[in-house]
Amino acid sequence: MAFIGDLQSSGCQKIASGSAGVKSLIVNAARSVYFGADGFNGSGSTIYIMIFDLTAVPANGTVSPIHIIQVPTVTTWAHGPSVYGEQFTNGIVIAASTTALSGGNWTLTLDGTADQFIECDYANEYGMY
């Protein structure tokens, strides 16, 4: 578990970003502290940014995201849980989906246009490298 003192003194140590035109980003495939993410939706439709506590991008279908952000077409977005960050046990993965709910379940359908820019601020567990 992250120690608040470490987070206050060390804070965000790393930034991960995909090149322009991505549909997902594996931020870190290890225990992490998530401080926030931002990006740009360049596609012609609304997308749903899904943030997962995983080590790899999940397959399309029913998923269990930690956060979901609805992003209108051609818009920037930003998300931050708190100044202290949020612990992710497995890792941090972000994906852009064209669907959010289907049949009452959270559903990932990776954005086929790959017109996204995604950036994430994080630190390894306990604020150390």
CNS distance restraints for C-alpha pairs under 8 A (distance, minus, plus):
assign (resid   1 and name CA) (resid  87 and name CA) 6.93 0.50 0.50
assign (resid   1 and name CA) (resid 125 and name CA) 7.37 0.50 0.50
assign (resid   1 and name CA) (resid 126 and name CA) 7.09 0.50 0.50
assign (resid   2 and name CA) (resid   6 and name CA) 7.42 0.50 0.50
assign (resid   2 and name CA) (resid   7 and name CA) 7.30 0.50 0.50
assign (resid   2 and name CA) (resid  33 and name CA) 7.29 0.50 0.50
assign (resid   2 and name CA) (resid  87 and name CA) 6.57 0.50 0.50
assign (resid   2 and name CA) (resid 125 and name CA) 6.21 0.50 0.50
assign (resid   2 and name CA) (resid 126 and name CA) 4.74 0.50 0.50
assign (resid   2 and name CA) (resid 127 and name CA) 7.41 0.50 0.50
assign (resid   3 and name CA) (resid   7 and name CA) 6.44 0.50 0.50
assign (resid   3 and name CA) (resid 126 and name CA) 6.09 0.50 0.50
assign (resid   4 and name CA) (resid   8 and name CA) 6.09 0.50 0.50
assign (resid   4 and name CA) (resid  84 and name CA) 6.65 0.50 0.50
assign (resid   5 and name CA) (resid   9 and name CA) 6.21 0.50 0.50
assign (resid   6 and name CA) (resid  10 and name CA) 5.67 0.50 0.50
assign (resid   6 and name CA) (resid  11 and name CA) 7.32 0.50 0.50
assign (resid   6 and name CA) (resid 126 and name CA) 6.19 0.50 0.50
assign (resid   6 and name CA) (resid 127 and name CA) 5.82 0.50 0.50
assign (resid   7 and name CA) (resid  11 and name CA) 4.60 0.50 0.50
assign (resid   7 and name CA) (resid  12 and name CA) 7.75 0.50 0.50
assign (resid   7 and name CA) (resid  84 and name CA) 6.10 0.50 0.50
assign (resid   7 and name CA) (resid  85 and name CA) 7.61 0.50 0.50
assign (resid   7 and name CA) (resid 126 and name CA) 7.09 0.50 0.50
assign (resid   7 and name CA) (resid 127 and name CA) 5.75 0.50 0.50
assign (resid   8 and name CA) (resid  84 and name CA) 6.83 0.50 0.50
assign (resid  10 and name CA) (resid 127 and name CA) 5.79 0.50 0.50
assign (resid  10 and name CA) (resid 128 and name CA) 7.83 0.50 0.50
assign (resid  11 and name CA) (resid  84 and name CA) 7.70 0.50 0.50
assign (resid  11 and name CA) (resid 123 and name CA) 7.14 0.50 0.50
assign (resid  11 and name CA) (resid 127 and name CA) 6.45 0.50 0.50
assign (resid  12 and name CA) (resid  35 and name CA) 6.71 0.50 0.50
assign (resid  12 and name CA) (resid 121 and name CA) 6.09 0.50 0.50
assign (resid  12 and name CA) (resid 122 and name CA) 5.27 0.50 0.50
assign (resid  12 and name CA) (resid 123 and name CA) 5.31 0.50 0.50
assign (resid  12 and name CA) (resid 127 and name CA) 7.50 0.50 0.50
assign (resid  13 and name CA) (resid 121 and name CA) 7.65 0.50 0.50
assign (resid  13 and name CA) (resid 122 and name CA) 6.45 0.50 0.50
assign (resid  13 and name CA) (resid 123 and name CA) 5.21 0.50 0.50
assign (resid  13 and name CA) (resid 127 and name CA) 7.40 0.50 0.50
assign (resid  14 and name CA) (resid 121 and name CA) 6.00 0.50 0.50
assign (resid  14 and name CA) (resid 122 and name CA) 5.49 0.50 0.50
assign (resid  14 and name CA) (resid 123 and name CA) 5.74 0.50 0.50
assign (resid  15 and name CA) (resid 119 and name CA) 7.05 0.50 0.50
assign (resid  15 and name CA) (resid 120 and name CA) 5.64 0.50 0.50
assign (resid  15 and name CA) (resid 121 and name CA) 4.67 0.50 0.50
assign (resid  15 and name CA) (resid 122 and name CA) 6.31 0.50 0.50
assign (resid  16 and name CA) (resid  27 and name CA) 5.68 0.50 0.50
assign (resid  16 and name CA) (resid 119 and name CA) 5.67 0.50 0.50
assign (resid  16 and name CA) (resid 120 and name CA) 5.24 0.50 0.50
assign (resid  16 and name CA) (resid 121 and name CA) 6.63 0.50 0.50
assign (resid  16 and name CA) (resid 122 and name CA) 7.95 0.50 0.50
assign (resid  17 and name CA) (resid  25 and name CA) 7.39 0.50 0.50
assign (resid  17 and name CA) (resid  27 and name CA) 7.66 0.50 0.50
assign (resid  17 and name CA) (resid 117 and name CA) 7.70 0.50 0.50
assign (resid  17 and name CA) (resid 118 and name CA) 5.66 0.50 0.50
assign (resid  17 and name CA) (resid 119 and name CA) 4.17 0.50 0.50
assign (resid  17 and name CA) (resid 120 and name CA) 6.30 0.50 0.50
assign (resid  18 and name CA) (resid  22 and name CA) 6.34 0.50 0.50
assign (resid  18 and name CA) (resid  24 and name CA) 7.98 0.50 0.50
assign (resid  18 and name CA) (resid  25 and name CA) 6.28 0.50 0.50
assign (resid  18 and name CA) (resid 117 and name CA) 6.39 0.50 0.50
assign (resid  18 and name CA) (resid 118 and name CA) 5.75 0.50 0.50
assign (resid  18 and name CA) (resid 119 and name CA) 6.66 0.50 0.50
assign (resid  19 and name CA) (resid 117 and name CA) 6.75 0.50 0.50
assign (resid  20 and name CA) (resid 115 and name CA) 7.26 0.50 0.50
assign (resid  20 and name CA) (resid 116 and name CA) 6.43 0.50 0.50
assign (resid  20 and name CA) (resid 117 and name CA) 5.15 0.50 0.50
assign (resid  21 and name CA) (resid 114 and name CA) 4.87 0.50 0.50
assign (resid  21 and name CA) (resid 115 and name CA) 4.44 0.50 0.50
assign (resid  21 and name CA) (resid 116 and name CA) 5.02 0.50 0.50
assign (resid  21 and name CA) (resid 117 and name CA) 6.13 0.50 0.50
assign (resid  22 and name CA) (resid 114 and name CA) 4.72 0.50 0.50
assign (resid  22 and name CA) (resid 115 and name CA) 6.18 0.50 0.50
assign (resid  22 and name CA) (resid 116 and name CA) 5.15 0.50 0.50
assign (resid  22 and name CA) (resid 117 and name CA) 6.15 0.50 0.50
assign (resid  22 and name CA) (resid 118 and name CA) 7.49 0.50 0.50
assign (resid  23 and name CA) (resid  95 and name CA) 5.98 0.50 0.50
assign (resid  23 and name CA) (resid  96 and name CA) 5.34 0.50 0.50
assign (resid  23 and name CA) (resid  97 and name CA) 7.98 0.50 0.50
assign (resid  23 and name CA) (resid 110 and name CA) 6.52 0.50 0.50
assign (resid  23 and name CA) (resid 111 and name CA) 5.77 0.50 0.50
assign (resid  23 and name CA) (resid 112 and name CA) 7.41 0.50 0.50
assign (resid  23 and name CA) (resid 113 and name CA) 7.70 0.50 0.50
assign (resid  23 and name CA) (resid 114 and name CA) 4.60 0.50 0.50
assign (resid  23 and name CA) (resid 115 and name CA) 7.00 0.50 0.50
assign (resid  23 and name CA) (resid 116 and name CA) 5.93 0.50 0.50
assign (resid  24 and name CA) (resid  57 and name CA) 7.17 0.50 0.50
assign (resid  24 and name CA) (resid  93 and name CA) 7.47 0.50 0.50
assign (resid  24 and name CA) (resid  94 and name CA) 5.52 0.50 0.50
assign (resid  24 and name CA) (resid  95 and name CA) 4.08 0.50 0.50
assign (resid  24 and name CA) (resid  96 and name CA) 6.03 0.50 0.50
assign (resid  24 and name CA) (resid 110 and name CA) 7.85 0.50 0.50
assign (resid  24 and name CA) (resid 118 and name CA) 7.68 0.50 0.50
assign (resid  25 and name CA) (resid  57 and name CA) 7.73 0.50 0.50
assign (resid  25 and name CA) (resid  93 and name CA) 5.83 0.50 0.50
assign (resid  25 and name CA) (resid  94 and name CA) 5.20 0.50 0.50
assign (resid  25 and name CA) (resid  95 and name CA) 6.38 0.50 0.50
assign (resid  25 and name CA) (resid 118 and name CA) 7.05 0.50 0.50
assign (resid  26 and name CA) (resid  55 and name CA) 7.13 0.50 0.50
assign (resid  26 and name CA) (resid  56 and name CA) 6.36 0.50 0.50
assign (resid  26 and name CA) (resid  57 and name CA) 6.92 0.50 0.50
assign (resid  26 and name CA) (resid  92 and name CA) 6.42 0.50 0.50
assign (resid  26 and name CA) (resid  93 and name CA) 4.56 0.50 0.50
assign (resid  26 and name CA) (resid  94 and name CA) 6.50 0.50 0.50
assign (resid  27 and name CA) (resid  91 and name CA) 7.45 0.50 0.50
assign (resid  27 and name CA) (resid  92 and name CA) 5.28 0.50 0.50
assign (resid  27 and name CA) (resid  93 and name CA) 5.56 0.50 0.50
assign (resid  27 and name CA) (resid  94 and name CA) 7.32 0.50 0.50
assign (resid  27 and name CA) (resid 120 and name CA) 6.91 0.50 0.50
assign (resid  28 and name CA) (resid  32 and name CA) 7.16 0.50 0.50
assign (resid  28 and name CA) (resid  55 and name CA) 7.08 0.50 0.50
assign (resid  28 and name CA) (resid  91 and name CA) 5.26 0.50 0.50
assign (resid  28 and name CA) (resid  92 and name CA) 5.34 0.50 0.50
assign (resid  28 and name CA) (resid  93 and name CA) 7.15 0.50 0.50
assign (resid  29 and name CA) (resid  54 and name CA) 7.15 0.50 0.50
assign (resid  29 and name CA) (resid  55 and name CA) 4.35 0.50 0.50
assign (resid  29 and name CA) (resid  56 and name CA) 7.18 0.50 0.50
assign (resid  29 and name CA) (resid  90 and name CA) 6.60 0.50 0.50
assign (resid  29 and name CA) (resid  91 and name CA) 4.45 0.50 0.50
assign (resid  29 and name CA) (resid  92 and name CA) 6.53 0.50 0.50
assign (resid  29 and name CA) (resid  93 and name CA) 7.97 0.50 0.50
assign (resid  30 and name CA) (resid  55 and name CA) 6.88 0.50 0.50
assign (resid  30 and name CA) (resid  89 and name CA) 7.36 0.50 0.50
assign (resid  30 and name CA) (resid  90 and name CA) 5.37 0.50 0.50
assign (resid  30 and name CA) (resid  91 and name CA) 4.50 0.50 0.50
assign (resid  30 and name CA) (resid  92 and name CA) 7.75 0.50 0.50
assign (resid  30 and name CA) (resid 124 and name CA) 7.36 0.50 0.50
assign (resid  31 and name CA) (resid  87 and name CA) 7.61 0.50 0.50
assign (resid  31 and name CA) (resid  88 and name CA) 5.83 0.50 0.50
assign (resid  31 and name CA) (resid  89 and name CA) 4.74 0.50 0.50
assign (resid  31 and name CA) (resid  90 and name CA) 5.08 0.50 0.50
assign (resid  31 and name CA) (resid  91 and name CA) 5.19 0.50 0.50
assign (resid  31 and name CA) (resid 124 and name CA) 6.17 0.50 0.50
assign (resid  31 and name CA) (resid 125 and name CA) 5.35 0.50 0.50
assign (resid  32 and name CA) (resid  87 and name CA) 5.97 0.50 0.50
assign (resid  32 and name CA) (resid  88 and name CA) 5.19 0.50 0.50
assign (resid  32 and name CA) (resid  89 and name CA) 6.61 0.50 0.50
assign (resid  32 and name CA) (resid  90 and name CA) 7.47 0.50 0.50
assign (resid  32 and name CA) (resid  91 and name CA) 5.80 0.50 0.50
assign (resid  32 and name CA) (resid  92 and name CA) 7.03 0.50 0.50
assign (resid  32 and name CA) (resid 122 and name CA) 6.72 0.50 0.50
assign (resid  32 and name CA) (resid 123 and name CA) 5.69 0.50 0.50
assign (resid  32 and name CA) (resid 124 and name CA) 4.39 0.50 0.50
assign (resid  32 and name CA) (resid 125 and name CA) 4.69 0.50 0.50
assign (resid  33 and name CA) (resid  85 and name CA) 5.77 0.50 0.50
assign (resid  33 and name CA) (resid  86 and name CA) 5.30 0.50 0.50
assign (resid  33 and name CA) (resid  87 and name CA) 4.53 0.50 0.50
assign (resid  33 and name CA) (resid  88 and name CA) 5.93 0.50 0.50
assign (resid  33 and name CA) (resid 122 and name CA) 5.49 0.50 0.50
assign (resid  33 and name CA) (resid 123 and name CA) 5.16 0.50 0.50
assign (resid  33 and name CA) (resid 124 and name CA) 6.05 0.50 0.50
assign (resid  33 and name CA) (resid 125 and name CA) 5.91 0.50 0.50
assign (resid  33 and name CA) (resid 126 and name CA) 7.68 0.50 0.50
assign (resid  33 and name CA) (resid 127 and name CA) 7.35 0.50 0.50
assign (resid  34 and name CA) (resid  81 and name CA) 7.93 0.50 0.50
assign (resid  34 and name CA) (resid  85 and name CA) 5.24 0.50 0.50
assign (resid  34 and name CA) (resid  86 and name CA) 5.03 0.50 0.50
assign (resid  34 and name CA) (resid  87 and name CA) 6.25 0.50 0.50
assign (resid  34 and name CA) (resid  88 and name CA) 6.83 0.50 0.50
assign (resid  34 and name CA) (resid  92 and name CA) 7.41 0.50 0.50
assign (resid  34 and name CA) (resid 120 and name CA) 7.92 0.50 0.50
assign (resid  34 and name CA) (resid 121 and name CA) 6.53 0.50 0.50
assign (resid  34 and name CA) (resid 122 and name CA) 4.67 0.50 0.50
assign (resid  34 and name CA) (resid 123 and name CA) 6.84 0.50 0.50
assign (resid  35 and name CA) (resid  80 and name CA) 5.91 0.50 0.50
assign (resid  35 and name CA) (resid  81 and name CA) 6.63 0.50 0.50
assign (resid  35 and name CA) (resid  82 and name CA) 6.99 0.50 0.50
assign (resid  35 and name CA) (resid  83 and name CA) 7.05 0.50 0.50
assign (resid  35 and name CA) (resid  84 and name CA) 7.22 0.50 0.50
assign (resid  35 and name CA) (resid  85 and name CA) 4.37 0.50 0.50
assign (resid  35 and name CA) (resid  86 and name CA) 6.52 0.50 0.50
assign (resid  35 and name CA) (resid 120 and name CA) 7.70 0.50 0.50
assign (resid  35 and name CA) (resid 121 and name CA) 5.39 0.50 0.50
assign (resid  35 and name CA) (resid 122 and name CA) 5.32 0.50 0.50
assign (resid  35 and name CA) (resid 123 and name CA) 7.89 0.50 0.50
assign (resid  36 and name CA) (resid  78 and name CA) 7.47 0.50 0.50
assign (resid  36 and name CA) (resid  79 and name CA) 5.38 0.50 0.50
assign (resid  36 and name CA) (resid  80 and name CA) 4.00 0.50 0.50
assign (resid  36 and name CA) (resid  81 and name CA) 6.50 0.50 0.50
assign (resid  36 and name CA) (resid  85 and name CA) 7.57 0.50 0.50
assign (resid  36 and name CA) (resid 120 and name CA) 5.87 0.50 0.50
assign (resid  36 and name CA) (resid 121 and name CA) 5.40 0.50 0.50
assign (resid  36 and name CA) (resid 122 and name CA) 7.20 0.50 0.50
assign (resid  37 and name CA) (resid  78 and name CA) 5.76 0.50 0.50
assign (resid  37 and name CA) (resid  79 and name CA) 5.34 0.50 0.50
assign (resid  37 and name CA) (resid  80 and name CA) 6.48 0.50 0.50
assign (resid  37 and name CA) (resid 118 and name CA) 7.27 0.50 0.50
assign (resid  37 and name CA) (resid 119 and name CA) 5.51 0.50 0.50
assign (resid  37 and name CA) (resid 120 and name CA) 4.13 0.50 0.50
assign (resid  37 and name CA) (resid 121 and name CA) 6.06 0.50 0.50
assign (resid  38 and name CA) (resid  76 and name CA) 7.42 0.50 0.50
assign (resid  38 and name CA) (resid  77 and name CA) 5.38 0.50 0.50
assign (resid  38 and name CA) (resid  78 and name CA) 4.02 0.50 0.50
assign (resid  38 and name CA) (resid  79 and name CA) 6.16 0.50 0.50
assign (resid  38 and name CA) (resid 118 and name CA) 6.04 0.50 0.50
assign (resid  38 and name CA) (resid 119 and name CA) 5.39 0.50 0.50
assign (resid  38 and name CA) (resid 120 and name CA) 6.51 0.50 0.50
assign (resid  39 and name CA) (resid  76 and name CA) 5.64 0.50 0.50
assign (resid  39 and name CA) (resid  77 and name CA) 5.41 0.50 0.50
assign (resid  39 and name CA) (resid  78 and name CA) 6.55 0.50 0.50
assign (resid  39 and name CA) (resid 116 and name CA) 7.11 0.50 0.50
assign (resid  39 and name CA) (resid 117 and name CA) 5.00 0.50 0.50
assign (resid  39 and name CA) (resid 118 and name CA) 4.44 0.50 0.50
assign (resid  39 and name CA) (resid 119 and name CA) 5.89 0.50 0.50
assign (resid  40 and name CA) (resid  74 and name CA) 7.08 0.50 0.50
assign (resid  40 and name CA) (resid  75 and name CA) 5.75 0.50 0.50
assign (resid  40 and name CA) (resid  76 and name CA) 4.22 0.50 0.50
assign (resid  40 and name CA) (resid  77 and name CA) 6.14 0.50 0.50
assign (resid  40 and name CA) (resid 116 and name CA) 5.65 0.50 0.50
assign (resid  40 and name CA) (resid 117 and name CA) 5.06 0.50 0.50
assign (resid  40 and name CA) (resid 118 and name CA) 6.87 0.50 0.50
assign (resid  41 and name CA) (resid  47 and name CA) 7.37 0.50 0.50
assign (resid  41 and name CA) (resid  71 and name CA) 6.91 0.50 0.50
assign (resid  41 and name CA) (resid  72 and name CA) 7.41 0.50 0.50
assign (resid  41 and name CA) (resid  73 and name CA) 6.08 0.50 0.50
assign (resid  41 and name CA) (resid  74 and name CA) 5.09 0.50 0.50
assign (resid  41 and name CA) (resid  75 and name CA) 5.35 0.50 0.50
assign (resid  41 and name CA) (resid  76 and name CA) 6.20 0.50 0.50
assign (resid  41 and name CA) (resid  77 and name CA) 7.83 0.50 0.50
assign (resid  41 and name CA) (resid 115 and name CA) 6.37 0.50 0.50
assign (resid  41 and name CA) (resid 116 and name CA) 4.96 0.50 0.50
assign (resid  41 and name CA) (resid 117 and name CA) 6.84 0.50 0.50
assign (resid  42 and name CA) (resid  73 and name CA) 6.56 0.50 0.50
assign (resid  42 and name CA) (resid  74 and name CA) 4.57 0.50 0.50
assign (resid  42 and name CA) (resid  75 and name CA) 6.99 0.50 0.50
assign (resid  42 and name CA) (resid 115 and name CA) 4.91 0.50 0.50
assign (resid  42 and name CA) (resid 116 and name CA) 5.77 0.50 0.50
assign (resid  43 and name CA) (resid  73 and name CA) 5.91 0.50 0.50
assign (resid  43 and name CA) (resid  74 and name CA) 6.16 0.50 0.50
assign (resid  43 and name CA) (resid 113 and name CA) 6.76 0.50 0.50
assign (resid  43 and name CA) (resid 114 and name CA) 7.75 0.50 0.50
assign (resid  43 and name CA) (resid 115 and name CA) 5.21 0.50 0.50
assign (resid  43 and name CA) (resid 116 and name CA) 7.26 0.50 0.50
assign (resid  44 and name CA) (resid  73 and name CA) 5.39 0.50 0.50
assign (resid  44 and name CA) (resid  74 and name CA) 6.83 0.50 0.50
assign (resid  45 and name CA) (resid  72 and name CA) 6.70 0.50 0.50
assign (resid  45 and name CA) (resid  73 and name CA) 4.79 0.50 0.50
assign (resid  45 and name CA) (resid  74 and name CA) 7.96 0.50 0.50
assign (resid  45 and name CA) (resid  98 and name CA) 7.98 0.50 0.50
assign (resid  46 and name CA) (resid  70 and name CA) 7.15 0.50 0.50
assign (resid  46 and name CA) (resid  71 and name CA) 5.60 0.50 0.50
assign (resid  46 and name CA) (resid  72 and name CA) 4.31 0.50 0.50
assign (resid  46 and name CA) (resid  73 and name CA) 4.90 0.50 0.50
assign (resid  46 and name CA) (resid  98 and name CA) 7.02 0.50 0.50
assign (resid  47 and name CA) (resid  70 and name CA) 6.13 0.50 0.50
assign (resid  47 and name CA) (resid  71 and name CA) 5.36 0.50 0.50
assign (resid  47 and name CA) (resid  72 and name CA) 6.56 0.50 0.50
assign (resid  47 and name CA) (resid  73 and name CA) 7.35 0.50 0.50
assign (resid  47 and name CA) (resid  96 and name CA) 6.30 0.50 0.50
assign (resid  47 and name CA) (resid  97 and name CA) 5.59 0.50 0.50
assign (resid  47 and name CA) (resid  98 and name CA) 4.89 0.50 0.50
assign (resid  47 and name CA) (resid  99 and name CA) 7.05 0.50 0.50
assign (resid  47 and name CA) (resid 111 and name CA) 7.55 0.50 0.50
assign (resid  48 and name CA) (resid  68 and name CA) 6.33 0.50 0.50
assign (resid  48 and name CA) (resid  69 and name CA) 5.49 0.50 0.50
assign (resid  48 and name CA) (resid  70 and name CA) 4.59 0.50 0.50
assign (resid  48 and name CA) (resid  71 and name CA) 5.95 0.50 0.50
assign (resid  48 and name CA) (resid  96 and name CA) 5.66 0.50 0.50
assign (resid  48 and name CA) (resid  97 and name CA) 5.01 0.50 0.50
assign (resid  48 and name CA) (resid  98 and name CA) 6.21 0.50 0.50
assign (resid  48 and name CA) (resid  99 and name CA) 6.67 0.50 0.50
assign (resid  48 and name CA) (resid 100 and name CA) 6.28 0.50 0.50
assign (resid  49 and name CA) (resid  67 and name CA) 7.98 0.50 0.50
assign (resid  49 and name CA) (resid  68 and name CA) 5.51 0.50 0.50
assign (resid  49 and name CA) (resid  69 and name CA) 5.00 0.50 0.50
assign (resid  49 and name CA) (resid  70 and name CA) 6.46 0.50 0.50
assign (resid  49 and name CA) (resid  71 and name CA) 7.26 0.50 0.50
assign (resid  49 and name CA) (resid  94 and name CA) 6.90 0.50 0.50
assign (resid  49 and name CA) (resid  95 and name CA) 5.77 0.50 0.50
assign (resid  49 and name CA) (resid  96 and name CA) 4.64 0.50 0.50
assign (resid  49 and name CA) (resid  97 and name CA) 6.24 0.50 0.50
assign (resid  50 and name CA) (resid  65 and name CA) 5.84 0.50 0.50
assign (resid  50 and name CA) (resid  66 and name CA) 7.44 0.50 0.50
assign (resid  50 and name CA) (resid  67 and name CA) 5.82 0.50 0.50
assign (resid  50 and name CA) (resid  68 and name CA) 4.64 0.50 0.50
assign (resid  50 and name CA) (resid  69 and name CA) 6.66 0.50 0.50
assign (resid  50 and name CA) (resid  94 and name CA) 5.68 0.50 0.50
assign (resid  50 and name CA) (resid  95 and name CA) 5.28 0.50 0.50
assign (resid  50 and name CA) (resid  96 and name CA) 6.30 0.50 0.50
assign (resid  50 and name CA) (resid  97 and name CA) 7.13 0.50 0.50
assign (resid  51 and name CA) (resid  65 and name CA) 5.59 0.50 0.50
assign (resid  51 and name CA) (resid  66 and name CA) 5.67 0.50 0.50
assign (resid  51 and name CA) (resid  67 and name CA) 5.16 0.50 0.50
assign (resid  51 and name CA) (resid  68 and name CA) 6.48 0.50 0.50
assign (resid  51 and name CA) (resid  92 and name CA) 7.08 0.50 0.50
assign (resid  51 and name CA) (resid  93 and name CA) 5.84 0.50 0.50
assign (resid  51 and name CA) (resid  94 and name CA) 4.56 0.50 0.50
assign (resid  51 and name CA) (resid  95 and name CA) 6.61 0.50 0.50
assign (resid  52 and name CA) (resid  64 and name CA) 7.30 0.50 0.50
assign (resid  52 and name CA) (resid  65 and name CA) 4.79 0.50 0.50
assign (resid  52 and name CA) (resid  66 and name CA) 5.40 0.50 0.50
assign (resid  52 and name CA) (resid  67 and name CA) 7.24 0.50 0.50
assign (resid  52 and name CA) (resid  91 and name CA) 7.84 0.50 0.50
assign (resid  52 and name CA) (resid  92 and name CA) 5.87 0.50 0.50
assign (resid  52 and name CA) (resid  93 and name CA) 5.12 0.50 0.50
assign (resid  52 and name CA) (resid  94 and name CA) 6.25 0.50 0.50
assign (resid  53 and name CA) (resid  65 and name CA) 7.38 0.50 0.50
assign (resid  53 and name CA) (resid  66 and name CA) 6.80 0.50 0.50
assign (resid  53 and name CA) (resid  88 and name CA) 5.45 0.50 0.50
assign (resid  53 and name CA) (resid  89 and name CA) 6.55 0.50 0.50
assign (resid  53 and name CA) (resid  90 and name CA) 5.58 0.50 0.50
assign (resid  53 and name CA) (resid  91 and name CA) 5.31 0.50 0.50
assign (resid  53 and name CA) (resid  92 and name CA) 5.26 0.50 0.50
assign (resid  53 and name CA) (resid  93 and name CA) 6.59 0.50 0.50
assign (resid  54 and name CA) (resid  90 and name CA) 5.15 0.50 0.50
assign (resid  54 and name CA) (resid  91 and name CA) 4.97 0.50 0.50
assign (resid  54 and name CA) (resid  92 and name CA) 5.86 0.50 0.50
assign (resid  54 and name CA) (resid  93 and name CA) 6.03 0.50 0.50
assign (resid  55 and name CA) (resid  90 and name CA) 5.96 0.50 0.50
assign (resid  55 and name CA) (resid  91 and name CA) 5.04 0.50 0.50
assign (resid  55 and name CA) (resid  92 and name CA) 6.65 0.50 0.50
assign (resid  55 and name CA) (resid  93 and name CA) 6.68 0.50 0.50
assign (resid  56 and name CA) (resid  93 and name CA) 6.54 0.50 0.50
assign (resid  57 and name CA) (resid  93 and name CA) 6.29 0.50 0.50
assign (resid  57 and name CA) (resid  94 and name CA) 7.60 0.50 0.50
assign (resid  57 and name CA) (resid  95 and name CA) 7.16 0.50 0.50
assign (resid  58 and name CA) (resid  63 and name CA) 7.47 0.50 0.50
assign (resid  59 and name CA) (resid 108 and name CA) 7.54 0.50 0.50
assign (resid  60 and name CA) (resid 107 and name CA) 7.27 0.50 0.50
assign (resid  60 and name CA) (resid 108 and name CA) 4.96 0.50 0.50
assign (resid  60 and name CA) (resid 109 and name CA) 5.04 0.50 0.50
assign (resid  60 and name CA) (resid 110 and name CA) 6.57 0.50 0.50
assign (resid  61 and name CA) (resid 107 and name CA) 5.17 0.50 0.50
assign (resid  61 and name CA) (resid 108 and name CA) 5.22 0.50 0.50
assign (resid  61 and name CA) (resid 109 and name CA) 6.64 0.50 0.50
assign (resid  62 and name CA) (resid 105 and name CA) 6.20 0.50 0.50
assign (resid  62 and name CA) (resid 106 and name CA) 5.65 0.50 0.50
assign (resid  62 and name CA) (resid 107 and name CA) 4.48 0.50 0.50
assign (resid  62 and name CA) (resid 108 and name CA) 6.37 0.50 0.50
assign (resid  63 and name CA) (resid 105 and name CA) 7.70 0.50 0.50
assign (resid  63 and name CA) (resid 106 and name CA) 5.62 0.50 0.50
assign (resid  63 and name CA) (resid 107 and name CA) 5.65 0.50 0.50
assign (resid  63 and name CA) (resid 108 and name CA) 6.35 0.50 0.50
assign (resid  64 and name CA) (resid 106 and name CA) 6.57 0.50 0.50
assign (resid  65 and name CA) (resid 106 and name CA) 7.66 0.50 0.50
assign (resid  69 and name CA) (resid  79 and name CA) 7.77 0.50 0.50
assign (resid  71 and name CA) (resid  75 and name CA) 6.71 0.50 0.50
assign (resid  71 and name CA) (resid  76 and name CA) 7.66 0.50 0.50
assign (resid  71 and name CA) (resid  77 and name CA) 6.64 0.50 0.50
assign (resid  80 and name CA) (resid  85 and name CA) 7.80 0.50 0.50
assign (resid  81 and name CA) (resid  85 and name CA) 6.20 0.50 0.50
assign (resid  81 and name CA) (resid  86 and name CA) 6.57 0.50 0.50
assign (resid  82 and name CA) (resid  86 and name CA) 7.32 0.50 0.50
assign (resid  87 and name CA) (resid 125 and name CA) 7.67 0.50 0.50
assign (resid  88 and name CA) (resid  92 and name CA) 6.63 0.50 0.50
assign (resid  94 and name CA) (resid 118 and name CA) 7.92 0.50 0.50
assign (resid  95 and name CA) (resid 110 and name CA) 6.91 0.50 0.50
assign (resid  96 and name CA) (resid 109 and name CA) 7.93 0.50 0.50
assign (resid  96 and name CA) (resid 110 and name CA) 5.80 0.50 0.50
assign (resid  96 and name CA) (resid 111 and name CA) 5.64 0.50 0.50
assign (resid  96 and name CA) (resid 116 and name CA) 7.54 0.50 0.50
assign (resid  97 and name CA) (resid 108 and name CA) 5.44 0.50 0.50
assign (resid  97 and name CA) (resid 109 and name CA) 4.86 0.50 0.50
assign (resid  97 and name CA) (resid 110 and name CA) 4.56 0.50 0.50
assign (resid  97 and name CA) (resid 111 and name CA) 5.09 0.50 0.50
assign (resid  98 and name CA) (resid 108 and name CA) 7.45 0.50 0.50
assign (resid  98 and name CA) (resid 109 and name CA) 5.56 0.50 0.50
assign (resid  98 and name CA) (resid 110 and name CA) 6.41 0.50 0.50
assign (resid  98 and name CA) (resid 111 and name CA) 5.45 0.50 0.50
assign (resid  99 and name CA) (resid 107 and name CA) 6.22 0.50 0.50
assign (resid  99 and name CA) (resid 108 and name CA) 6.21 0.50 0.50
assign (resid  99 and name CA) (resid 109 and name CA) 5.83 0.50 0.50
assign (resid 100 and name CA) (resid 106 and name CA) 5.57 0.50 0.50
assign (resid 100 and name CA) (resid 107 and name CA) 5.27 0.50 0.50
assign (resid 100 and name CA) (resid 108 and name CA) 6.61 0.50 0.50
assign (resid 101 and name CA) (resid 105 and name CA) 5.42 0.50 0.50
assign (resid 101 and name CA) (resid 106 and name CA) 4.72 0.50 0.50
assign (resid 101 and name CA) (resid 107 and name CA) 5.40 0.50 0.50
assign (resid 102 and name CA) (resid 106 and name CA) 6.52 0.50 0.50
assign (resid 102 and name CA) (resid 107 and name CA) 5.99 0.50 0.50
assign (resid 111 and name CA) (resid 115 and name CA) 8.00 0.50 0.50
assign (resid 123 and name CA) (resid 127 and name CA) 5.34 0.50 0.50
assign (resid 123 and name CA) (resid 128 and name CA) 6.87 0.50 0.50
assign (resid 123 and name CA) (resid 129 and name CA) 7.34 0.50 0.50
assign (resid 124 and name CA) (resid 128 and name CA) 5.55 0.50 0.50
assign (resid 124 and name CA) (resid 129 and name CA) 5.66 0.50 0.50
assign (resid 125 and name CA) (resid 129 and name CA) 7.94 0.50 0.50
